[in-house]
Amino acid sequence: MILCITHSNDFYNIDLFFDYLRSKNIPYFRLNSDHLNDFQKISINEDSFELTDEFGNILNSKDIQAVWHRKSWRITIPEDLDEDYEKIFLKEYGSLRYNLFTMLENIPWINPYESENKIDGNKMYQLKIAQKFDLTIPKTLFSNDEEKILTFFHENCNGKAVAKLHGVITKSMNGENFLSTTIIDENNLEHIADIAYCPMIFQPYIEKEYELRIVYVDGEFFTGKINNSENTDWRVIQEGFLWSEYDLPEEIKKNLISMMKEMKLYLGAIDMIKGKDGKYYFLEVNPQGEWGMLQKELNFPIAERIADNLIKRINNQ
C-alpha cells in the first residue's frame, strides 16, 4: 500500500496519482493532514500505529510500503474548542502527527520527511547549496537591520530591489504557497524602518526574459516556460499567461541534479528565471510545489512519474 499524505481540499494532482495507482492495481490510502485531529482515532506504540480516518477507513502502519508526502496543512481546530486550549490542542496533535510520520521513516518517501523540512523552511540554505553546484543565484540578504538593508540596496541593486517574505502569507486551495513580493526603489526606501517588525529577504531586481517552473522527479525534468517579464512573480498574477514546454540546457540540468541529490529530494518544483543578461538564475525549490498546471496544459506525466518512482523503490527493497 502507498500512503499519500495530503489535505482535505486537495484535488486534481492527487486524483491523477490515484487513477494511475488503480490502473496498476496498487492499493493506496489518502490521509488528510489537516484532519489529524479529533476527526480521527489514532494509536501509536513503539513499533506501529493504527488510524481510523474521518470516513471510517482503517490504516495500519504495517501495511504501508511507501509514502508520498504531498502536502501538510495546519491541523484544523474544533469550532467548539475553548480558545484557552487551542495552543495545547495544536501542540499535542502536532506532536502526534510528527510521531506518526517518523514511525515510517525506514520505507521509501517522496520526499524524506526530515530532508524536506530542512529544505522547505530554509531559503538561505537552498541558495547556498545551489551556488555550491555552480547555479547562478541573485545576491541575497535576509535581515531586519535597516542600515544593512540600505547598504545592500545601494551597493547591489542599481536602484531597484525585490523584497519577499520568507514564510507563507496565503495558500491556494490546492496548497500552493504564495509569497508576498514587493518592489523596492528610491521612492519607498523611507518606509524600510518598519522592517524591524517583519524581517524580509532582499535581492536585486533582475530584468528577465521569462520565468521557468521546473518539476524535478528523481533526475527527470518537466519544464514549463511562462512569458512574465513585467511582473515580479507569475504566481501572483496568473490570468492571461500560457505555459509552453521548455528544454533546459544540459549544464543546468546537471547542476540541478547535483543540487537535488545534495538536498536528498526526489521531487521538487524549482523556480528559475532567464535574465536579459542571458543567465539562468536559481530562485528557490519547493518540495511540495505546484505542478498541476503543467500536467494539464502540457500533458506532462508528472503524477505517473511520482508513482513510478515509489513503485520502483518498493520493488527494489
N, C-alpha and C positions, 0 to 999 in steps of 0.2 A: 504493500500500500504506500502511496505517496501522499504526504500531508502537505496541504497548501495553507499557509498562514496568511490571511488577508483581512478584510474588514467588511462590515455588513453592507456597505454601499457599493462594493466593487462589482464591476461588470465588464463585459466585452473581452478584455485581455484574459481574465480568468476563465470566461466561458470558452474561449478558443483553446485554452490549455486543457480544460476538462473534456471538451469534444475530442481532442486528439488522444487523450488517455483512454477514453471509451472506445475509440476506433482500434486501439491496441489491446483492449480487454484488460487494462491495468486499473485496479481499484484505487480510489482516492478519497480523501476526506477534506472538507473545507472547514477551517477553523477561523472564526471571526475574532480577531484580536481585540476589538473594542467591546466584545461581549464576554470576554474572560472575566466575568464578574458574578454577581448573584444570579444571572441568567443561566449559568452553567453549574453543574456539580463536578467538583474536581477533587481528586485524592491522589497524593504523591507519597510514595515511600522511598526507601533508599535506592531502589533499582528499577522502578517503573512508576507509571501513573495511569489512572483511568479517568475519563472525562465523559460526561453526558452533556451534549450541547443543548441549545435553546429549543431545538426541534425534537429532542429525544434520541438522537443518534449517539451511539456509544463508541468511544475511541479508546483503545488500549495501546500504550506506547510500544508493547512488544510486537505489534503488528506493523509498525511504521518502518519502512525501508529507506525512505529518503524524504527530504523536506525542501519545498520552495518557500522561502520567506519573502513573499511578495510585498506585503505592506503591514506595518504595525501602527494602529491608531491609538489615540488616547482612550483608556478604559472608560466606558460610559458609567456615570454616576446615577444611581436611582433617584427619580424625581422626589420621592418622599423621604430621602435621607436628610437628617438634620445637618445644617451647614457645619456645625462643630465637629462632625465626624467625617467630613469629606476628605480631609488630608490623610487621616489614618486609613480610610477606605482605599484611596488610591495607592498609598504606600504599601499596604499589605497585599492588595491584589496585584500590584506591580511586582512585588517580591514573589508571589505565587507564580505569575507568568514567567518571570525570569528563571525560577527553579524548573518549571515545566519545559521551557525551551532548552535549557542547558542539559537536561536529562537526555537529550537526543544528540549531543554534540559528536558522538562517535559514528554517526551514519552520514551519508552524503547530504550536503546542504548547498543550496543556491540562495544566498551566499552564506559561508560560515558565519554564525551569529556574532561572535566576538570581533572578527575581522571587519564585518560590515559596520558594527557600531563604531569602531575606531575611525573608519574612513568617512562614514556619513556625517559624523559630528566634528570634523576637523579639516576645514578648508585649507588652513595653512600647511598642514601635513600633506595634503594632496598636492599642493603646489611644489613642495619640497621634493616629493617622490617623482613628480612629472619632470622637474628640472634635472634630477639625477639621471634620468633616461633620455636626456637631450631633447625634450619637448620645450618649445618656447612658451614662456609664461609672462604675463604682464608684471611689472614691478608692483608690489603689493604691500600695504600697511594695514594692520588691524589694530585700532587704537581708540582711546578715549582722551588723548592728550592733545589739546588744541594747538599748542606750539609745534609739536611733532607733525601734526597733520598739515599745518600751514607750510612748514619747511618741505615736507614731502610734495605738496601741491606745487610749490614754486620751483622745486628742483627737478621734478619728474613729469609734470602733467601738461606743460605747454598751454596753460590757461584753461584746461578742461579735464575734469576727472569724473569717475563713476564711484558713487558710494552705495554700498549694499549692506543690508542686514545679514548677519551670519545665519540667524535662525529663521524659522518659518513664521510668516505672518498670516497665511491662509492656506487651505488645501482645496483643490477641486474635488468633485465627487469621486473621481477615480483615484484620489490620493496624492496627486502631484503637488509638490511643494512650490509655492510661488514666493519669490524673494522681492523685497522692496528695493527698487533700483532708482537712484536719483542722480541727475547730472549736477555736478558742482562746477561753477565758473566764478570769475571775479565778482560777479554781481551778487551771489548769495553766500560768499565766504563769511560775511558778517554774522551769519546765524550759526557758525560752526561751534561757537562756545557751548551750545546745548549738547554737544557730543558727550559731555561728562555723564549724562543720564542714559545714554544709549550708544555704546561703542559700535563702530561700523568698520567695514572693510573698504579701503580706498585703493583705486587703481587708475592709471592714466586712461582717458577715453581713447579708444583705438578706432580710427577710421577704417571701416570694414567693407568688404565687397559682399559678403554673405555670412550666414550662420550655418553651423552643422550640428545636427543631433546624431550622434554615433552610438548605436547599440552594439555592445560587445558581448558575445556569448562564447566564452572559452576559446578564444583565438579566431573566431569568425566575426566579421563586421557587417552591419546593416546600417548604411549611412544615408541620411536624408539632408538635403540642402534646402534652405529657405532664404529667399532674397529679401532680407530685412536689414537694409543698410542704413535706414534712417532712425530706427528705434533702438533703444538700449537692449531690449530682450524680447524675443518673439513670444515668450510665454505670457507677457503682459498684454500684448496686442496681437491676438491670433486671427482676427477677422481679415479675410481678403488675401491671406497668404497660401500659396500652394507648395507642397513638398515635391521635390524631384530627386531621383536616385543620384547618388554621387559616388565616385570611385576615389577613395583616399590614395595618396601616394604611398608606395611600398615602405618608404623610410618612416613615414608617420605611423603606419600600421605596426611596423617592427617595434618602434619605441612605445607605442601604446600597449602592445602585448607584454613587453618587459615591465611596464608600469603596473598593469593589472595583476601580473603574477607576483610582483613585489607586494602589492596590496592584498594578495590572497583572495581576489574576487573572480568568480566565474561569470558574473553578469554585472553590467553597469551601463547607464546612459551617460555618455560623455558629451559635454558641450565644448565646441571649439569655434573659432571664427577665422575666416581668411581675411587678413588685413589688406588694405590697399597698398601696403608695402610689400606684398607678396608672401608674407609669413603666415604660418598656421599657429594660432595662439590657443593653448590649452587653458580653459577656464575652470572646469570642475567635472567631477564624476559623481553621479547619484546612483548608488547601488540599487535603489528602488525606483529609479526614474521612469518616466512615462515613455512608452513606445507604441501604444495602440494606434496612433495616427499614422505611423509609418507602415504598420502591417496593413491597415485599412486602405491607405491611399497608394501604397507602392507594392502591395502584395508580398511583403517580406514575411517569411515563415518563422517569425521570432518565437511565438508561443511553442511551436513544434520543436524548435531547436533547444529551448529550455527543457522541455520534456525529454527529448532525446538524450541530453546530457545526463539527466538524472537516471534514466533507464540504463544507459551505458555504464554508469558508475555503480549502479545496483548489481548489474551482471558481472562486473569485474571484481566485486568484493570476495 
